[in-house]
Amino acid sequence: MDFNFYHEEALKSAVYPNIGNNPHYPLMGLAGEVGEVAEKIKKLWRDKNQSKGADFSAADKEAIALELGDVLWYVSALAREIGLPLEKVAELNLAKLGSRRQRNKVHGSGDNR
């Protein structure tokens, strides 16, 4: 599956106020979904003493994947709200990461490293 296909298909299910002129809704949804991913992993860590990803069961991984899918949906919706194809977001990210790797700037912090 490519990003453009996902972007078009996933956003067919978008229902929120003022679609096309409302980046705030998907932004808040994204923040909430990232929190849900963190909660799932926190509870697995707490309840099953899973501090390493390799310890996750198939059911745990599926539950996390479903939440990550919600994160992806909101990233896609936010990209659409600001006029960016999801594929472009992915391409720009890979270019940024590749540049950092080539310049040996993977470690550290800040956008412009």
PEMO-V739199 format. One record per run of one state. SS is the DSSP state (alpha for helix, beta for strand, coil for the rest). FROM is the first residue (numbers start at 1). LEN is the number of residues. If there is no record, write none. Layout:
ss->SS from->FROM len->LEN
ss->SS from->FROM len->LEN
//
This chain:
ss->coil from->1 len->2
ss->alpha from->3 len->11
ss->coil from->14 len->9
ss->alpha from->23 len->26
ss->coil from->49 len->4
ss->alpha from->53 len->3
ss->coil from->56 len->2
ss->alpha from->58 len->24
ss->coil from->82 len->4
ss->alpha from->86 len->17
ss->coil from->103 len->11
//
